[in-house]
Amino acid sequence: MRRAARAARKVSLTRLERRPKFAAVKESSARMAPSPGLQAIRRAVRWPGGLEYAGRQSLRFLETLHGLLSFAFISLGVLLVKWNTARAVVRPLIVTHVHRAGLELLPMVVVVAVVLGLVVIGQTVALMSQVGANALLGTIMVTVVVRELGPLLSALVVLARSGMTHVIELGTARALGEIEALEVMGIDPIHYMVVPRILGMALGILALSVYFILVSLGSGYLWAFLQDVPLTPGDYLRQLGEALDGLDFFLLALKTCAFGFIIALVSCYHGLARPLRLEEVPRIAIRATVHSVIGCVLLDGLLILCYLAL
């Protein structure tokens, strides 16, 4: 009996002594950060999920691109075939959208152009005068303002104001069943709601780009004049005229109209692509804005490559 009691006491003592050690090891292992090798193993284990996500996003992108291209060809077909159809209704709508995408945004574009001219162009003129590179001033102004910043910034301003409005208007109309009502009455929704927006936005961005370029070049020289830069207005205009050629005017018109076409097309597509609920309209508007920016930047890069190749 005594031997059994002593053995039981030893077992109990060893258990009591081992418990704190096991608990301490468990707590220390919990506090220990995973090693880099363990993190790599975890990432490798999670890779199939990431691959599935990438594939799903790629398929969604291809589906969206296919829908945009189909919608673009349909809109161009309606524009060409039904150009003289319902002129008394469609052409006032075109003027209305030119007013919305052009004249209403003119004060905002003028403010942005003045800020750009004072902050960027004026300092560029002053810096080039200090290093004695006044002969290259016209080439730099045409390259930076006329070919790039003027059309792109004007398109972004129109996108932020009118592009979002188009998505919200068309998405709300689709959610409320107004598009189906037009089809029941025999009215083509593309001809009535998409074509005026495409033409109005293209012409509006073209006009805003011209005003943006003129105001930014003028305000830039005004800043340089206030800084006592030794450059007369005649020399400034002469350098700009020598740097410009007919290809610059053609590319300016082509780029601005293409920007307007892309923004209007993407906005109308996301608003009319599928039936929406009212709570989905803000999310679709954000997606349309992102797709429009990507499309404009890609087109701008493509035109730059084409111009450099000439």
N, C-alpha and C positions, 0 to 999 in steps of 0.2 A: 504494500500500500504506500509506504513511504517513497519507494522508487518511482511509482506511478505519479505521485504528487509532485516529486522533483522534476520528472520529465515534462509534465504538463506546465509547470512553472517556467521551465526553460523555453518551451515552445511559445508561451504567451509573451515572455520577455523579448524573444527574437522577433515576434510579430510586431510588438510595439516599437522595437528599435528600427525595424525595416520600413514601417509605414512612413515616418517623416522623410526617410531617404527617397522613397518612391515618389512622395508628393513633391519634394524639392526638385527631383529630376524632371517631373512632369511640368512644374511651373517654369523651370529654366528652359525646357524645350519649347514651351509655349511662347516665352519671351524672345526666343532666339529667332533672328531674321532668316528667311530662306536663302540658301546659297545660290549663287548665279547658275550653277548647273541645274538646281531644282527649278529655278525660274524658266530656264530654257526648255526643260522637259514639259513644264506646264504650258508654255507657249506652243510647243510642238503638239501637245494633246489638243489644244484649242484650235489649231490651224484648220481642220476641216470645217469648223463653224465659220471661220473667217473666209474660207474659200467659197462656202455656200453663200455668204452675204455678198461677196464680190460678184459672184455669178448672177445673183438675183438683181443687184444694182445694174450690172451690164445689160441684162435682158430688159430691164425697165428703161434704160437709156436707149436701147435700140428700138424698143416699142414706141417711145416718145418721138424719136427721130423719124421713124416711119410714118407716124401720124402727122408730124409737122410737114414732112415733104408731101404727103397726100393732100393735106389741107392747103398747102401752097399751090399745088397744081390745080386743085379745084377752084381756088380763089382767082388765079390767073385766067383760067378758062371762063369763069363767069364774068370777069372784068372785060375780056376781049369779046365774048359772044354777046353780052347784054349791055354793051357800052351805050347804045342809043335807046335802051328800054327804060321807060319811066324817067326820062330826063328831068321832068318838072319836079320829081320827088327826090331823086338821088343827088343831083348836082347841088341843090341847096344844102343837103346833108354834108357834101364834101366841103363846101364853104364854111359850114359850122365847125367841122373838125379841123380845118385849117386855122380857124380863129382860136379854137381851144388849144391846139398844139403849137401855135405860133404867136399870135398877138397877145394872148393872155399871159404867156410866159416871157414876153419881151423884157419887162422890168427885171425879172430875176436873172435872165441871161445878161443883161447890161451890167448888173451889179457884179456877177461872177467875172465878166470880161474886164471890168475896171480893176477888180482885185488882182486878177491874173496879170494885167498890164503893169500895175504899180509894183507888185511884189516880185514878179519873175522877169518880165521883159525889161522894165526899167533898170533893175540891177544888172541884167545881162548887158544892156547897152553901156552902162557906166563901167562895168568890168572890162569889156572889150575895148573901150576907149582908153582905159588905163594901160593896157598891154599893147596898144597900138594895132588892134585888129579890126579897125572900123570897116575895112574893105569887105570883110566877111559877114557884116551885120545883116544885110539883106537876105543872104542865103540862109542864115540861121533862123531869122524870123519866119521866112517862108516855110522852112522845114518843120519848125516846132509848132507854129501857130496855124498856118494855112493848111498844112497837110495832116496834122495830127490832133493837136489839142482843140482846135475850133470845132471840127465835126464831132469828135468823140465826146467832149464835154457838153455840147448842145444836145446830143442824143441822150446822154445820161440825165440831163435835166428834164427832157421831155419824158423819158422813161419813168422818172420818179413822180412826175405829176400826172401825165395823161395815160401812161401805160397801166399803172395801177387802177386808174379810174375805169379803163376799158374792161379790165378783168372783173372788177366788182360789178359794173353795170351788166355785162353779159352773163356773168355767173349768177347774179340775182335774177335776171330775166329767165335763164334756163331753169333755175330752181323753182320759180313761180309758174312755169309752164307757158311763158309768153312766146317762146320759140315755136312750140307745137301749135300755138294759136295762129301764128303767122303762116305756118305750113297748111293749116286747115283752110285759111282764107286764100290760099293760092299764091302767097308772097314768098319769094326765095329769100331765106334769112341771110345767105351769103351776099346776095346783091344788095339787100336793104341795110344790113348791119355791119358787114365786114369790108366791102369794097370802099365805101366812103371813109372808113377809118384808115385804111391802108393809104389811099391817095392823100387824105388830109394830113396824116402824120408825116408822110414823105415830103410833101411840099412845105409843111411847117418847119421841119428840121432843116431843110435847105435854106429857108429864109432866116431862121435863127442863127445858123452857122455864118451866114454872110454878115449879119449884124455883130455877132460875137467877134469875128476876125477884125472888122473895122474898128470896133470900140477898143479891143485889147491892143491893137497896134497903135492907135491914137493915144490911149492912156499911158502906154509904155514910153512913147516919145515924150509925153508931158512930164513924166517923172524924170527922164533923162535931162530934159530942158531945165527943170528945177534944180538939178544937181550940177548945172553948168558944164554939161558935156559938150565938147567942141564939135557939134554935128548940126548943120543947118537943116531945116525942113526939106529944102530942095534935094540935098544929098541923101537924106533918109528915104524920100520917095523915089529917087532915082535908083538907089540900091534895091529897093523892093521891086520896082518895075523890071530891073535887069534879072533878078532872081526868078521872077514869075515867067511862066510860058503857058502855051495853050493846054498842055497836058495837065498842068496843075488845076486849071478851071474845070476840065473834064473830070478829073478824079474827084474834085470837090463835089461836083454835082452827083456823080455816080455813088460816092461813099455816103453822102448824106441821105440820098433817096433810098439806098440799100439799107441804111440804119433804120430809117422810118418803116420800110417794108418789113424788116425783121421784127422790130418791136411791136408793130401792129399785128403782124401775123401770129407771133407767139402769144400775145395777149388775147387775141380773139380765139385762138385754138384752145387755150386753157379755160377760157370762159364757156366755150361751146362744145368741147370735146365729148363730154358725157354728162348725164344728169347729175346735178349737185344738190346737196342740202345747204341751207343757208349758213350753217356753222362751218361748212367746208370752204366757203368763199375766201376768207382771209388766208388760209393755208395755200390755196391754189394761186392767190395773188402773189405771195412770196415766191412760190416756185416759178411762176411766169417771169418775175423780175430777174431771178437768178439765171434762167435760161436765156433771157434777152441780153443780159450783160455778157454771158459767155458767147453768144452768137455774134454780137457786135465786136468783141475783142478778137475772135477768130477771123472774122471778115476783115478787120483792120490789118491784122498780121498778114493775111493772104494778099491784100492789095499792096502792102509794103513790099512783099517779096516780088510781086509782079512789076512794081514800079522800078525796083532795083535791077530787075532782069532786063528791062528795056534799054 
